[in-house]
Amino acid sequence: MNEIDKMQEKIVTLETKLYRQLGSRFMEHWHAFKEELSHSERIILKAVDVLGMFITKSKSNTNFPLNEFNDLHEHLERTLRTNVSANDQLNNLYNYYTLRSNDRMNRSIYILTIVSIVFLPLNLVVGFFGMNTGGLPFQDSTMGTTYAFISMILFTAILAIAVFLKIERP
């Protein structure tokens, strides 16, 4: 029971660190704790089963200290429940870690999408004006490059405003 109590304290410490800041070594600690809890759960489960069979076979003996062994069996079952509870707490921490990681990744993908939305039309316009063909808009004007540049800026601004207005609406 003492080892499981120490493990629960370590889990609480890990939980506190995770809630404060998403650490890079979280998964290493989580995996080590999970492995240790799984190992102890298997051992305690086997001990509960063996002690239960021992009590069942030995209770017919009149000199058998049944109450003491039942107390020990109950203590092992309580330790097993504590172990399972710590394991559940670790699972909850993993779910929270995954949620935060997914939120960060979604935010990054969202920003990259917005940047792509803004620069893709500009890329098309630059490609269009980069062709060496005749009949392009603003070709004959002395201010043609300035007009093309201003039209690209206006197009980008209008597109950006439309995207941000679309984002603000639910």
ZAMARGU-4260 file (C-alpha; in steps of 0.2 Angstrom, whole numbers, plus 5000, padded with zeros to 4 digits):
<rodrens>
0) 5000/5000/5000 | 5014/5012/5004 | 5021/5010/4986 | 5005/5014/4979 | 5003/5029/4990
5) 5020/5035/4984 | 5014/5032/4966 | 4998/5042/4969 | 5009/5057/4975 | 5020/5056/4960
10) 5004/5056/4949 | 4998/5071/4958 | 5015/5080/4955 | 5014/5075/4937 | 4996/5082/4936
15) 5001/5098/4944 | 5016/5100/4931 | 5004/5096/4917 | 4991/5109/4922 | 5004/5122/4924
20) 5014/5119/4908 | 5014/5105/4895 | 5031/5097/4898 | 5041/5088/4885 | 5045/5074/4896
25) 5027/5071/4902 | 5025/5055/4891 | 5041/5047/4898 | 5035/5049/4916 | 5017/5044/4911
30) 5024/5028/4903 | 5035/5024/4918 | 5020/5026/4930 | 5008/5017/4919 | 5020/5002/4918
35) 5023/5002/4937 | 5005/5003/4941 | 5001/4989/4928 | 5014/4978/4936 | 5008/4981/4954
40) 4990/4978/4948 | 4994/4961/4941 | 5004/4956/4957 | 4990/4962/4969 | 4977/4954/4958
45) 4986/4937/4959 | 4989/4939/4978 | 4970/4943/4981 | 4965/4927/4971 | 4978/4916/4980
50) 4973/4923/4997 | 4955/4920/4993 | 4958/4902/4988 | 4969/4899/5003 | 4955/4906/5015
55) 4942/4896/5006 | 4952/4880/5008 | 4958/4883/5026 | 4942/4890/5034 | 4936/4872/5039
60) 4951/4871/5050 | 4945/4876/5068 | 4962/4884/5073 | 4963/4894/5057 | 4963/4913/5061
65) 4949/4917/5049 | 4946/4935/5054 | 4964/4940/5052 | 4965/4933/5035 | 4949/4941/5030
70) 4956/4957/5036 | 4972/4954/5025 | 4961/4950/5010 | 4950/4965/5013 | 4966/4976/5014
75) 4973/4968/4998 | 4956/4972/4989 | 4957/4990/4995 | 4975/4991/4989 | 4969/4984/4972
80) 4955/4997/4971 | 4968/5011/4975 | 4979/5005/4962 | 4965/5005/4949 | 4960/5022/4955
85) 4978/5028/4952 | 4978/5020/4935 | 4961/5029/4930 | 4969/5045/4936 | 4984/5042/4924
90) 4972/5039/4910 | 4963/5055/4913 | 4980/5064/4913 | 4984/5056/4896 | 4967/5062/4889
95) 4970/5079/4895 | 4988/5079/4888 | 4981/5073/4871 | 4967/5086/4871 | 4980/5100/4874
100) 4992/5093/4861 | 4977/5092/4848 | 4972/5110/4852 | 4989/5116/4849 | 4990/5107/4832
105) 4973/5112/4827 | 4978/5130/4830 | 4994/5129/4820 | 4984/5121/4806 | 4971/5134/4807
110) 4984/5148/4805 | 4993/5139/4791 | 4976/5138/4782 | 4973/5156/4784 | 4990/5161/4778
115) 4987/5149/4763 | 4971/5157/4759 | 4979/5174/4759 | 4994/5170/4748 | 4987/5158/4736
120) 4977/5171/4726 | 4992/5182/4727 | 5003/5168/4720 | 4990/5166/4705 | 4990/5185/4702
125) 5009/5186/4702 | 5010/5171/4690 | 4998/5179/4679 | 5008/5195/4678 | 5024/5186/4676
130) 5019/5178/4660 | 5027/5186/4644 | 5011/5188/4634 | 5002/5202/4627 | 4985/5209/4631
135) 4987/5209/4650 | 4979/5222/4661 | 4989/5238/4664 | 5002/5233/4651 | 5001/5249/4641
140) 5000/5261/4656 | 5016/5269/4663 | 5009/5265/4681 | 5004/5247/4676 | 5015/5239/4690
145) 5009/5251/4703 | 4991/5248/4698 | 4994/5229/4698 | 5002/5231/4715 | 4988/5241/4722
150) 4975/5229/4715 | 4984/5214/4723 | 4985/5223/4740 | 4966/5228/4739 | 4962/5210/4734
155) 4971/5203/4749 | 4963/5216/4761 | 4946/5211/4754 | 4949/5193/4756 | 4957/5195/4773
160) 4942/5205/4779 | 4930/5192/4772 | 4939/5178/4780 | 4940/5186/4797 | 4921/5191/4796
165) 4917/5173/4792 | 4928/5167/4807 | 4919/5178/4820 | 4902/5171/4815 | 4898/5155/4824
</rodrens>
